[in-house]
Amino acid sequence: MYEFKEYSADLKLMVLAHIPMGISGGLFYSVWGLYFKAEGLSASYLGFYTFLEGILTAVMLIPAGIIADRIGRKNPTIFGYFMSVLSLIVVLFGLNAVTIFLSALLGGIGFLSIPTSQAWFADLAGEKIEEASSLSTFLYNISYSLGSLMGWIPEILVSFYYMSYSEAYRFSIFLSLIFTLVAIPIVSIIEDDYVPPPRSSRNLKVIETLKIPIVLRLVGLIGMFNFALSLFYPLSGYYFGVKFNVESGPVGTLHMVIHLISSFSYLAAPMISKNIGFVKFVILSQGGSILPLLLVPFTSDFLIASALLIIQTMGAYMATPLIWAFYNRNTPIEDRGVANSLYTLAARGSGAVSSFLGGELMDVMIDLPIFALAMANLAYIILFAFVIGRFIHDNRKDLKYPAETISK
């Protein structure tokens, strides 16, 4: 199913660029929440950072999508990568009001690379978008697992080189930005063959894009999905550090195992979806993830809680590459920049708000964000089944998607 050798050279490079980005993300998120803890800051500060970064991202996403559709995908993507690197450099100087704000500002701008790179990826993948999306997600998560395992680096630095945890976490963030830098030259040599349409056909771009049947539906749903999960996930490192008194080594290992196991679920997702149907697959995988998460607050054992979170994460996320592929297949190529900006805006904007809310809830009661996540996720599953199920039923003849995937 995954005929990598049949991909174009540019698509191969785009897929492979996910490797250094995955290592960077895994290492960064294994220490990020604990860095706040080591600096003596509460969960509300971490939630505020995520909220501020998300709001700044939301303000600039639509202009980024318009730029991507008007001048191309490549330059905005590379610019976003550089902004992400600068965001990491800022927090190497410690966490205070100035560095938190400046890093969130630069990080928010850096997230602009997400919709532009997604549109670029969809252009390169063409009819192979489901397989290429699942494969790139697989490679990203394998690499993320390796980066998460590097969460033991601070433990080694503290134990053998007598660094403080704050110093050790700063060193890990420095390594993370190095891996992000590695991805930039890879992306720089990929060709961007997108040809913008005539300027006269691009007026009122956002309004026109919202009129595309799939856009408004999935933008709303992905916003609900990320609102639910962001009540807890951005704070999970902090949660485990406080609840189970662990540092970056165990937390990084947990992230490694989560992404390693999830990687193989991404590979299996297209096949399972074709066998049971797209909507049914999303409902069963994401809906089935609620119960394991609800059991986490009732255990005092780190290993049991970790096992439950692994099961929950695998179910919650394994369908996401197919949802994104479904969205892009049914979006015209000349609208994909703005369409992916709207998609990312819904995800990041709602996630920013719920991360802030999750931090406040966690300061009230450590387990409260988990219960809130479960309720919000259940509401999302019910709406997804109704909205997308009805959409497929009403538009079956016009859908640009493998027939066997939606026919069940």
C-alpha positions as a printed NumPy array, in Angstrom:
array([[  0.   ,   0.   ,   0.   ],
       [  2.849,   2.409,   0.824],
       [  4.858,   2.468,  -2.441],
       [  7.37 ,   5.079,  -1.314],
       [  9.572,   4.455,  -4.36 ],
       [  6.691,   5.551,  -6.604],
       [  6.474,   8.976,  -4.966],
       [  7.991,  11.948,  -6.78 ],
       [ 11.367,  13.155,  -5.511],
       [  9.742,  16.261,  -4.02 ],
       [  7.069,  14.25 ,  -2.208],
       [  9.757,  11.936,  -0.805],
       [ 11.679,  14.924,   0.568],
       [  8.515,  16.414,   2.025],
       [  7.736,  13.135,   3.784],
       [ 11.325,  12.759,   5.04 ],
       [ 11.378,  16.325,   6.38 ],
       [  8.951,  15.104,   9.04 ],
       [ 11.798,  13.139,  10.671],
       [ 13.894,  16.009,  12.123],
       [ 10.701,  17.918,  12.931],
       [  9.411,  14.89 ,  14.835],
       [ 12.617,  14.545,  16.857],
       [ 12.473,  18.247,  17.673],
       [  8.837,  18.063,  18.78 ],
       [  9.325,  14.943,  20.888],
       [ 12.294,  16.373,  22.767],
       [ 10.667,  19.76 ,  23.239],
       [  7.336,  18.542,  24.6  ],
       [  8.981,  16.044,  26.953],
       [ 10.567,  18.946,  28.858],
       [  8.395,  21.992,  28.093],
       [  5.794,  21.66 ,  30.845],
       [  8.444,  20.54 ,  33.329],
       [ 10.534,  23.601,  32.458],
       [  7.713,  25.77 ,  33.836],
       [  7.604,  23.591,  36.944],
       [ 11.386,  23.864,  37.416],
       [ 11.143,  27.649,  37.086],
       [  8.548,  27.676,  39.875],
       [  5.578,  28.566,  37.659],
       [  2.105,  27.033,  38.003],
       [ -0.019,  25.29 ,  35.368],
       [ -1.925,  28.514,  34.731],
       [  1.258,  30.113,  33.35 ],
       [  1.732,  27.215,  30.954],
       [ -1.91 ,  27.445,  29.94 ],
       [ -1.56 ,  31.204,  29.437],
       [  1.481,  30.718,  27.175],
       [ -0.44 ,  28.242,  25.019],
       [ -3.458,  30.561,  24.98 ],
       [ -1.387,  33.586,  23.944],
       [  0.486,  31.652,  21.262],
       [ -2.771,  30.279,  19.891],
       [ -4.487,  33.666,  19.774],
       [ -1.536,  35.239,  17.968],
       [ -1.568,  32.337,  15.537],
       [ -5.286,  32.749,  14.946],
       [ -4.928,  36.43 ,  14.054],
       [ -2.395,  35.705,  11.29 ],
       [ -3.534,  32.357,   9.889],
       [ -5.994,  33.654,   7.312],
       [ -3.509,  36.166,   5.827],
       [ -0.976,  33.328,   5.621],
       [ -3.422,  31.145,   3.695],
       [ -4.226,  33.968,   1.292],
       [ -0.504,  34.553,   0.728],
       [  0.022,  30.833,   0.095],
       [ -2.756,  30.801,  -2.509],
       [ -1.505,  34.001,  -4.151],
       [  2.293,  33.607,  -4.24 ],
       [  2.911,  29.935,  -3.452],
       [  3.477,  27.6  ,  -0.522],
       [  7.264,  27.389,  -0.158],
       [  8.432,  30.78 ,   1.113],
       [  5.748,  31.178,   3.816],
       [  6.55 ,  27.655,   5.048],
       [ 10.287,  28.312,   5.387],
       [  9.624,  31.681,   7.039],
       [  7.424,  29.948,   9.619],
       [ 10.164,  27.435,  10.41 ],
       [ 12.63 ,  30.253,  11.105],
       [ 10.143,  31.96 ,  13.422],
       [  9.745,  28.698,  15.362],
       [ 13.51 ,  28.55 ,  15.852],
       [ 13.563,  32.137,  17.145],
       [ 10.741,  31.272,  19.541],
       [ 12.884,  28.541,  21.093],
       [ 15.94 ,  30.788,  21.302],
       [ 14.005,  33.299,  23.411],
       [ 13.076,  30.83 ,  26.173],
       [ 16.718,  29.761,  26.512],
       [ 17.137,  32.973,  28.505],
       [ 14.651,  31.782,  31.129],
       [ 10.93 ,  32.208,  31.733],
       [  9.566,  35.598,  32.728],
       [  6.849,  37.937,  31.503],
       [  8.992,  39.26 ,  28.638],
       [ 10.33 ,  35.929,  27.35 ],
       [  6.951,  34.214,  27.685],
       [  5.244,  36.929,  25.634],
       [  7.986,  37.194,  22.993],
       [  8.327,  33.434,  22.584],
       [  4.554,  33.052,  22.267],
       [  4.508,  35.826,  19.651],
       [  7.261,  34.222,  17.558],
       [  5.822,  30.742,  18.077],
       [  2.421,  31.953,  16.935],
       [  3.968,  33.311,  13.753],
       [  5.886,  30.042,  13.357],
       [  2.652,  28.079,  13.317],
       [  1.817,  29.826,  10.051],
       [  3.959,  27.164,   8.389],
       [  1.305,  24.57 ,   9.236],
       [ -1.444,  25.56 ,   6.735],
       [  1.073,  26.513,   4.04 ],
       [  3.002,  23.253,   4.374],
       [ -0.251,  21.271,   4.489],
       [ -1.452,  22.84 ,   1.241],
       [  1.992,  22.195,  -0.281],
       [  1.94 ,  18.573,   0.865],
       [ -1.555,  18.028,  -0.556],
       [ -0.436,  19.502,  -3.892],
       [  2.557,  17.157,  -4.065],
       [  0.646,  14.053,  -2.929],
       [ -2.231,  14.26 ,  -5.413],
       [ -4.076,  10.941,  -5.612],
       [ -1.712,   9.395,  -3.055],
       [ -2.802,  11.805,  -0.34 ],
       [ -4.284,   9.224,   2.084],
       [ -1.243,   6.939,   1.986],
       [  1.298,   9.78 ,   1.923],
       [ -0.424,  11.545,   4.816],
       [ -0.518,   8.38 ,   6.924],
       [  3.107,   7.542,   6.06 ],
       [  4.374,  11.021,   6.916],
       [  2.441,  10.916,  10.192],
       [  3.954,   7.486,  10.894],
       [  7.493,   8.794,  10.316],
       [  6.807,  11.913,  12.352],
       [  5.593,   9.87 ,  15.295],
       [  8.472,   7.394,  15.123],
       [ 10.83 ,  10.373,  15.156],
       [  8.789,  12.021,  17.902],
       [  9.262,   8.854,  19.939],
       [ 13.023,   9.107,  19.535],
       [ 12.916,  12.749,  20.566],
       [ 10.773,  11.878,  23.59 ],
       [ 13.302,   9.251,  24.656],
       [ 15.847,  12.057,  24.714],
       [ 13.847,  13.355,  27.668],
       [ 16.341,  11.342,  29.724],
       [ 19.068,  13.826,  28.777],
       [ 18.119,  16.277,  31.567],
       [ 18.123,  13.418,  34.085],
       [ 21.667,  12.505,  33.016],
       [ 22.819,  16.122,  33.133],
       [ 21.385,  16.584,  36.623],
       [ 22.743,  13.282,  37.981],
       [ 26.233,  13.277,  36.465],
       [ 26.998,  16.897,  35.594],
       [ 25.246,  18.516,  38.577],
       [ 23.122,  20.873,  36.52 ],
       [ 19.88 ,  22.194,  37.916],
       [ 16.716,  20.968,  36.209],
       [ 16.159,  24.437,  34.762],
       [ 19.606,  24.389,  33.129],
       [ 19.134,  20.839,  31.863],
       [ 15.748,  21.668,  30.341],
       [ 17.206,  24.725,  28.609],
       [ 19.914,  22.539,  27.074],
       [ 17.248,  20.142,  25.779],
       [ 15.307,  23.015,  24.215],
       [ 18.538,  24.095,  22.494],
       [ 18.893,  20.6  ,  20.998],
       [ 15.276,  20.783,  19.854],
       [ 15.873,  23.961,  17.873],
       [ 18.937,  22.36 ,  16.212],
       [ 16.729,  19.587,  14.805],
       [ 14.245,  22.171,  13.528],
       [ 17.114,  23.888,  11.725],
       [ 18.012,  20.57 ,  10.047],
       [ 14.569,  20.43 ,   8.394],
       [ 14.901,  23.844,   6.75 ],
       [ 17.478,  22.943,   4.038],
       [ 15.491,  19.785,   3.211],
       [ 12.338,  21.798,   2.597],
       [ 14.303,  24.498,   0.765],
       [ 15.215,  22.207,  -2.146],
       [ 11.642,  21.002,  -2.754],
       [  9.994,  22.519,  -5.809],
       [  6.723,  24.4  ,  -5.444],
       [  4.842,  23.88 ,  -8.716],
       [  1.663,  25.608,  -7.59 ],
       [  0.501,  28.224, -10.118],
       [ -1.753,  30.909,  -8.584],
       [ -5.002,  31.646, -10.467],
       [ -5.565,  35.064, -12.092],
       [ -5.956,  37.854,  -9.552],
       [ -9.486,  38.643, -10.744],
       [-10.694,  35.245,  -9.545],
       [ -9.368,  35.657,  -6.01 ],
       [-11.581,  38.308,  -4.483],
       [-13.288,  37.653,  -1.143],
       [-11.126,  34.549,  -0.763],
       [-12.192,  33.581,   2.746],
       [-15.916,  33.913,   2.009],
       [-15.569,  31.89 ,  -1.188],
       [-13.614,  29.182,   0.615],
       [-16.213,  28.926,   3.371],
       [-18.833,  28.24 ,   0.697],
       [-17.046,  25.009,  -0.262],
       [-19.387,  22.334,   1.187],
       [-16.808,  20.443,   3.266],
       [-14.964,  23.451,   4.687],
       [-17.381,  24.956,   7.196],
       [-18.454,  21.526,   8.438],
       [-15.007,  20.129,   9.139],
       [-13.597,  23.439,  10.351],
       [-16.261,  23.492,  13.05 ],
       [-15.757,  19.85 ,  13.946],
       [-11.971,  20.029,  14.11 ],
       [-12.359,  23.05 ,  16.354],
       [-14.503,  21.009,  18.739],
       [-12.059,  18.087,  18.613],
       [ -9.041,  20.206,  19.488],
       [-10.928,  22.162,  22.117],
       [-11.639,  18.888,  23.884],
       [ -8.141,  17.408,  23.69 ],
       [ -6.339,  20.656,  24.495],
       [ -8.055,  20.833,  27.866],
       [ -5.463,  18.273,  28.977],
       [ -2.802,  17.337,  26.414],
       [ -0.673,  20.525,  26.476],
       [ -0.604,  20.187,  30.264],
       [  0.005,  16.425,  30.423],
       [  3.736,  16.716,  31.197],
       [  2.968,  19.074,  34.06 ],
       [  0.123,  16.792,  35.194],
       [  2.299,  13.694,  35.455],
       [  5.117,  15.665,  37.064],
       [  2.837,  16.914,  39.84 ],
       [  0.518,  13.906,  40.304],
       [  3.19 ,  11.192,  40.187],
       [  6.277,  13.222,  41.169],
       [  8.267,  12.344,  38.033],
       [ 10.606,  14.41 ,  35.874],
       [ 11.477,  14.494,  32.177],
       [ 12.935,  10.971,  31.949],
       [  9.729,   9.06 ,  32.734],
       [  7.553,  11.68 ,  31.009],
       [  9.738,  11.563,  27.902],
       [  9.609,   7.768,  27.882],
       [  5.813,   7.908,  28.139],
       [  5.666,  10.254,  25.153],
       [  8.026,   7.959,  23.265],
       [  5.855,   4.885,  23.808],
       [  2.67 ,   6.817,  22.978],
       [  4.006,   8.018,  19.651],
       [  5.758,   4.756,  18.816],
       [  2.572,   2.727,  19.222],
       [  0.439,   5.422,  17.608],
       [  2.781,   5.425,  14.6  ],
       [  1.702,   1.948,  13.57 ],
       [ -1.955,   2.807,  14.091],
       [ -1.567,   5.57 ,  11.497],
       [ -0.274,   3.023,   8.983],
       [ -3.227,   0.736,   9.648],
       [ -5.828,   3.522,   9.554],
       [ -6.443,   3.676,   5.756],
       [ -6.957,  -0.083,   5.527],
       [ -9.326,  -0.202,   8.512],
       [-11.269,   2.776,   7.187],
       [-11.74 ,   1.109,   3.813],
       [-13.025,  -2.053,   5.491],
       [-15.55 ,  -0.527,   7.885],
       [-16.216,   2.914,   6.384],
       [-14.783,   6.363,   7.049],
       [-17.407,   7.729,   9.451],
       [-17.726,   4.497,  11.406],
       [-13.938,   4.312,  11.758],
       [-13.733,   7.845,  13.173],
       [-16.577,   7.214,  15.632],
       [-15.198,   3.901,  16.894],
       [-11.584,   5.034,  17.226],
       [-12.158,   8.473,  18.729],
       [-15.25 ,   7.544,  20.721],
       [-13.562,   4.45 ,  22.118],
       [-10.741,   6.57 ,  23.501],
       [-12.919,   8.25 ,  26.127],
       [-13.155,   5.414,  28.681],
       [ -9.388,   4.768,  29.108],
       [ -8.833,   8.463,  29.787],
       [-11.591,   8.566,  32.407],
       [ -9.787,   5.827,  34.34 ],
       [ -6.525,   7.816,  34.664],
       [ -7.631,   9.927,  37.67 ],
       [ -8.52 ,   6.786,  39.626],
       [ -5.037,   5.279,  39.668],
       [ -2.077,   6.274,  41.807],
       [  0.364,   4.202,  39.76 ],
       [  2.361,   6.003,  37.058],
       [  2.702,   2.887,  34.881],
       [ -1.035,   2.131,  34.913],
       [ -1.882,   5.754,  34.169],
       [  0.665,   5.704,  31.349],
       [ -0.845,   2.555,  29.821],
       [ -4.316,   4.106,  29.891],
       [ -3.07 ,   7.305,  28.272],
       [ -1.303,   5.303,  25.549],
       [ -4.554,   3.52 ,  24.643],
       [ -6.495,   6.768,  24.741],
       [ -4.059,   8.688,  22.556],
       [ -3.859,   5.96 ,  19.936],
       [ -7.64 ,   5.917,  19.565],
       [ -8.075,   9.673,  19.633],
       [ -5.553,  10.469,  16.927],
       [ -5.326,   7.531,  14.514],
       [ -8.102,   8.865,  12.269],
       [ -6.792,  12.436,  12.086],
       [ -4.646,  11.994,   8.914],
       [ -7.678,  10.58 ,   7.089],
       [ -9.912,  13.43 ,   8.252],
       [ -7.346,  15.907,   6.931],
       [ -7.04 ,  13.974,   3.647],
       [-10.847,  13.907,   3.282],
       [-10.884,  17.663,   3.798],
       [ -8.182,  18.39 ,   1.211],
       [ -9.475,  15.964,  -1.421],
       [-12.747,  17.832,  -1.458],
       [-11.139,  21.291,  -1.561],
       [-10.043,  22.792,  -4.93 ],
       [ -6.272,  23.186,  -5.226],
       [ -6.475,  26.97 ,  -5.628],
       [ -8.323,  27.217,  -2.288],
       [ -6.151,  24.895,  -0.204],
       [ -4.003,  27.627,   1.343],
       [ -6.967,  29.451,   2.855],
       [ -8.818,  26.182,   3.538],
       [ -5.886,  24.83 ,   5.561],
       [ -5.554,  28.179,   7.329],
       [ -9.19 ,  27.894,   8.397],
       [ -8.602,  24.282,   9.456],
       [ -5.544,  25.235,  11.51 ],
       [ -7.267,  28.332,  12.873],
       [-10.102,  26.209,  14.203],
       [ -7.668,  23.744,  15.748],
       [ -5.205,  26.222,  17.227],
       [ -7.725,  28.863,  18.209],
       [ -9.996,  26.484,  20.08 ],
       [ -6.975,  24.678,  21.516],
       [ -5.53 ,  27.937,  22.817],
       [ -8.73 ,  28.799,  24.666],
       [ -9.149,  25.321,  26.132],
       [ -5.462,  25.094,  27.163],
       [ -5.902,  28.261,  29.181],
       [ -9.125,  26.883,  30.649],
       [ -7.421,  23.541,  31.346],
       [ -4.631,  25.269,  33.261],
       [ -7.155,  27.091,  35.418],
       [ -9.112,  23.87 ,  36.027],
       [ -5.925,  21.987,  36.907],
       [ -5.053,  24.592,  39.53 ],
       [ -8.486,  23.977,  41.084],
       [ -8.221,  20.163,  40.971],
       [ -5.457,  18.249,  39.233],
       [ -7.812,  15.764,  37.507],
       [-10.554,  18.212,  36.51 ],
       [ -9.337,  18.818,  32.904],
       [ -9.605,  15.089,  32.177],
       [-13.3  ,  14.961,  33.069],
       [-13.944,  18.114,  31.047],
       [-12.12 ,  16.577,  28.059],
       [-14.247,  13.434,  28.183],
       [-17.52 ,  15.372,  28.121],
       [-16.389,  17.69 ,  25.317],
       [-15.073,  14.78 ,  23.255],
       [-18.365,  12.903,  23.566],
       [-20.252,  15.929,  22.23 ],
       [-17.831,  16.113,  19.29 ],
       [-18.291,  12.427,  18.403],
       [-22.079,  12.756,  18.314],
       [-21.903,  15.818,  16.054],
       [-19.296,  14.254,  13.756],
       [-21.495,  11.216,  13.192],
       [-24.488,  13.378,  12.307],
       [-22.806,  16.168,  10.293],
       [-20.306,  14.167,   8.225],
       [-22.608,  11.17 ,   7.866],
       [-25.301,  13.451,   6.449],
       [-22.771,  15.278,   4.248],
       [-21.549,  12.035,   2.669],
       [-25.127,  10.856,   2.128],
       [-26.14 ,  14.11 ,   0.411],
       [-22.979,  14.56 ,  -1.693],
       [-21.926,  10.994,  -2.487],
       [-21.829,  11.536,  -6.266],
       [-19.598,  14.616,  -5.997],
       [-17.126,  13.379,  -3.377],
       [-13.504,  13.125,  -4.473],
       [-12.596,  10.228,  -2.223],
       [-12.067,   6.474,  -2.727],
       [-15.547,   4.999,  -3.015],
       [-14.767,   2.019,  -0.798],
       [-13.751,   4.347,   2.025],
       [-17.154,   5.985,   2.382],
       [-19.492,   3.289,   1.108],
       [-19.902,   1.338,   4.346]])
